[in-house]
Amino acid sequence: MPDSFKIADQSFTSRLFLGTAGYPNQQVMLDAHAASGTEMVTVSIRRISLEGYAESMIDLLGGRSRLLPNTAGCATVRDALLTAQLAREALETDWIKLELIGDRETLYPDVAQLLEAAEALVQDGFTVLPYCNDDPVTCQKLADIGCAAVMPLGAPIGSGMGICNPYNIALICARSTVPVILDAGLGTASDAALAMELGCAGVLLNSAVAKARDPVGMAGAMRHAVAAGRAARLAGRIPKRDYAEPSSPQLGLIGS
C-alpha cells in the first residue's frame, strides 16, 4: 500500500512538495515536477496571471498538481491577509501557505505577526500551512490556533545549508499534533533524507531543485531521498555508540 498521509482533509502519496520559481525555463520546471512525483506545488499569488493565454501558470500547472498559493514576500498582517484572499478568489482554494517575513536579509518569519495572521485566516475558513522558525513553542502555538500543518525552516531560504538544528526539528516532530513539513534551506538529497529520518511528514523545497546544475536529475534524487528517509525512519536506526561493537561473534576465532 502507498505510504500516504493527510493534511487537513486531503491525502497525499508523495511527501515531496516543490516550488515554481527560479527554473531556467517552464519546460524544465514541468519536467522536474514530473520527475519528483510531487502532487502539490507552491505558487506566489503575485506571479500568477489571471489571463487565459496558453503560457499562464494556472494553465501550465492546474491539471498536473494541486496548487498551493503562498504569501511570499509579505511583511505585514494586512498584506498577508489580502494576498490570501486574492489567492482564494483567483484559484478557488482555501489552502494557503502563510509566509510573513520579519527580516529581509535572513528572510526569517516575524513570529508575532505570523501568529496573528494565522489565527485570522483560520477563523476565515482557510487551511493554513505556515512557514515558521524551527522553534517548538511557535510550532505548538500555530497548531493550537488551528493550522493544518507546521512548516519549520531547516536553514534560511535559498541558503542550501541543510538542517542547521536537527535537534529542534526532531523535537518539533515528536511533539506536533499536526504534520510537520520541513520548509527552506535544503541543498541536496541527503538533507531531504535527514528531514524524513528526523520524523518530518514531508519536505517542501524549491531552490535545491530549480537552481541545481540538472534540475530534473535533482528532482528525481529528492524523490528517492524522501522515500529512503521515510523508510529508514520506519525501520529504525541502530543506537549511536561511543565505542566499537563487533558484528561477528568472538567465539571460535582461529588461533584463540
Long-range contacts (C-beta under 8 A, 24 or more apart in sequence): 3-230, 5-179, 5-201, 5-202, 6-179, 7-127, 7-129, 7-148, 7-149, 7-179, 8-95, 8-127, 8-148, 10-66, 12-39, 12-40, 12-202, 13-39, 14-38, 14-39, 14-40, 14-223, 15-196, 15-201, 15-202, 15-203, 15-226, 15-227, 15-230, 16-192, 16-202, 16-203, 16-204, 16-205, 16-222, 16-223, 16-226, 17-41, 17-42, 17-68, 17-181, 17-202, 17-203, 17-204, 17-205, 18-42, 18-204, 18-205, 18-206, 18-209, 18-219, 19-204, 19-205, 19-206, 19-207, 19-210, 20-44, 20-47, 20-57, 20-61, 20-206, 21-47, 21-206, 21-210, 22-206, 22-207, 22-210, 22-211, 23-210, 23-215, 24-215, 26-55, 26-60, 28-215, 28-216, 29-210, 29-215, 30-60, 30-64, 31-215, 31-216, 31-219, 32-209, 32-210, 32-215, 32-216, 32-218, 32-219, 33-61, 33-64, 33-65, 33-219, 34-64, 35-216, 35-217, 35-219, 35-220, 35-223, 36-209, 36-219, 36-220, 36-222, 36-223, 37-223, 38-65, 39-65, 39-66, 40-65, 40-66, 40-67, 40-68, 41-65, 41-66, 41-67, 41-68, 42-67, 42-68, 42-69, 42-70, 42-97, 42-204, 42-206, 43-67, 43-68, 43-69, 43-70, 44-69, 44-70, 44-72, 44-73, 45-69, 45-70, 45-71, 45-83, 45-86, 45-87, 45-90, 46-72, 46-73, 46-83, 48-90, 48-91, 50-90, 58-91, 66-95, 67-91, 67-93, 68-95, 68-96, 68-97, 68-129, 69-93, 69-95, 69-96, 69-97, 70-96, 70-97, 70-98, 70-99, 70-131, 71-96, 71-97, 71-98, 71-99, 71-100, 72-99, 73-99, 73-101, 74-99, 74-100, 74-101, 75-100, 75-101, 75-102, 75-110, 76-100, 76-113, 77-113, 77-116, 77-117, 77-120, 80-113, 80-117, 80-121, 81-117, 81-120, 81-121, 81-124, 84-121, 84-126, 85-124, 88-126, 94-125, 94-126, 94-127, 95-126, 95-127, 95-129, 96-121, 96-126, 96-127, 96-128, 96-129, 97-129, 97-130, 97-131, 97-151, 98-128, 98-129, 98-130, 98-131, 98-147, 99-130, 99-131, 106-156, 107-156, 107-157, 107-158, 107-184, 108-133, 108-153, 108-156, 109-133, 109-153, 111-135, 111-138, 114-138, 114-142, 115-141, 115-142, 115-145, 118-142, 118-145, 118-147, 119-145, 119-146, 122-146, 122-147, 129-181, 131-183, 131-184, 134-164, 134-165, 134-168, 134-169, 134-172, 135-168, 135-172, 136-168, 136-171, 136-172, 136-175, 139-172, 139-175, 139-176, 139-180, 140-175, 140-176, 143-176, 143-177, 143-178, 147-178, 148-178, 148-179, 149-178, 149-179, 149-180, 149-181, 149-201, 150-176, 150-178, 150-179, 150-180, 150-181, 151-180, 151-181, 151-182, 151-183, 151-204, 152-180, 152-182, 152-183, 153-182, 153-183, 153-184, 153-185, 154-182, 154-183, 154-184, 154-185, 154-186, 154-191, 154-195, 155-184, 155-185, 155-186, 156-184, 156-185, 157-184, 157-185, 157-207, 158-184, 158-185, 158-206, 158-207, 159-185, 159-187, 160-185, 160-186, 160-187, 160-188, 160-207, 160-208, 161-185, 161-187, 162-186, 162-187, 162-188, 162-190, 162-191, 162-194, 163-191, 163-194, 163-195, 163-198, 166-194, 166-198, 169-195, 169-198, 169-199, 169-200, 170-198, 170-199, 173-198, 173-199, 173-200, 174-199, 188-218, 188-221, 189-218, 189-221, 189-222, 189-224, 189-225, 190-225, 192-222, 192-225, 192-226, 192-229, 193-225, 193-226, 193-228, 193-229, 193-232, 194-229, 195-226, 195-229, 196-225, 196-226, 196-228, 196-229, 196-230, 196-232, 196-233, 197-229, 197-232, 197-233, 197-237, 198-233, 199-233, 202-226
